[in-house]
């Protein structure tokens, strides 16, 4: 996402990790993920470096997602830059980076 103070935030792209992808890395995952389109009319470029950590628990596994950095993002602001942040959704909960 690109933060806009005076209007709606712009979508830069998305990364979707499926349950199967997470299950294929039972101890976690760290690596670069390419952004994909949300809207076919919007330019999408760039990738983000994610770290997923999976902790087994008594009742269920816990998942921690860390966004380490991003690169080559599409500019969304008039000055040719972006004010990027990440919105993470998992099991009905949403968290945002600064």
Buried (B, 14 or more C-beta within 10 A) or exposed (E): BBBEEEEEBBBBBBBEBEEEEBEEEEEBBEEBBEBEEEEEEEEBEBBBBBEBEBEEEEEEEEBEBEBEEBEEBBEBEEEEEBEBBBEBEEEEEEEEEE
